Amino acid sequence: MTPAGLARGVFRIPQYAVMALIKVYQLVVSPLLGPTCKYYPSCSHYGLEAVRRHGAIKGTVMAGWRVLRCNPWSNGGVDEVPAKGEPLFRTHQTSPIAT
């Protein structure tokens, strides 16, 4: 393994740790609570994808902001994780979920 590859792996340890915590939540806690998220994808799936795309710090902040938005006064809707290069925090409304 090259030094650059080793460095990349070391920097991904926090990312993998956060992703593992989200997976534990999905497998253990979420089934007990049932489907309560007003958004698609669910907040935990959003958090997993945010950490995967943007890393541990930005992804965790994005996931936290999403959980704060998922409240009784929220309309919910479709809210995908922004791609790299897009603004991390959108100012527009989410799309309603089609039925």
C-alpha positions in Angstrom: 0.0 0.0 0.0 1.3 3.4 -0.9 1.7 6.2 1.7 -1.1 8.2 -0.1 -3.5 5.2 0.1 -2.7 4.6 3.7 -3.3 8.3 4.5 -6.7 8.1 2.7 -7.6 5.1 4.7 -6.7 6.8 8.0 -8.8 9.9 7.1 -11.8 7.7 6.4 -11.8 6.1 9.8 -14.1 8.8 11.3 -16.4 8.5 8.2 -16.7 4.7 8.6 -17.3 5.1 12.4 -20.2 7.5 11.8 -21.7 5.3 9.1 -21.5 2.3 11.5 -23.4 4.2 14.1 -26.1 5.1 11.6 -26.3 1.5 10.5 -26.7 0.3 14.1 -29.5 2.8 14.5 -31.2 1.5 11.4 -30.9 -2.1 12.5 -31.7 -1.8 16.2 -33.6 1.4 17.0 -35.5 2.3 13.9 -37.5 -1.0 13.7 -38.7 -0.3 17.3 -39.9 3.2 16.4 -41.6 2.4 13.1 -41.7 4.7 10.0 -41.9 8.2 11.4 -39.8 10.3 9.0 -41.7 12.8 6.9 -39.0 12.9 4.3 -37.8 10.7 1.5 -35.2 9.3 1.9 -35.6 8.7 5.6 -33.4 10.8 7.9 -31.1 7.9 8.7 -30.7 7.0 5.0 -30.1 10.7 4.3 -27.5 10.8 7.0 -25.7 7.7 5.7 -25.6 9.1 2.2 -24.5 12.6 3.4 -21.6 11.0 5.4 -20.7 8.8 2.4 -20.6 11.8 0.0 -19.3 14.6 2.1 -17.3 12.9 4.9 -17.8 12.6 8.7 -17.9 16.3 9.6 -20.0 17.8 6.8 -22.1 14.7 6.5 -22.9 14.7 10.3 -23.8 18.4 10.2 -26.1 17.9 7.2 -27.7 14.9 8.9 -28.2 16.8 12.1 -29.8 19.7 10.2 -32.1 17.2 8.4 -33.2 15.7 11.7 -34.0 19.1 13.1 -36.1 19.8 10.0 -38.1 16.6 10.5 -40.6 17.9 13.0 -44.4 18.1 13.5 -44.5 21.5 11.7 -42.6 20.3 8.6 -44.4 19.4 5.4 -41.8 16.8 4.6 -41.3 15.7 1.0 -38.4 14.5 -1.2 -35.1 15.9 0.0 -32.0 14.2 -1.6 -28.5 14.7 -0.4 -26.8 17.4 -2.5 -24.0 16.3 -4.7 -20.4 17.5 -4.2 -20.1 21.1 -5.5 -23.8 21.9 -4.8 -24.7 24.1 -1.8 -24.9 21.9 1.3 -27.9 23.7 2.8 -30.6 24.5 0.3 -32.9 27.5 0.6 -35.7 26.1 -1.6 -38.6 24.0 -0.5 -38.5 20.2 -0.8 -40.6 18.5 -3.4 -43.8 16.9 -2.1 -44.0 13.1 -2.2 -46.2 11.9 -5.1 -48.9 9.5 -4.1 
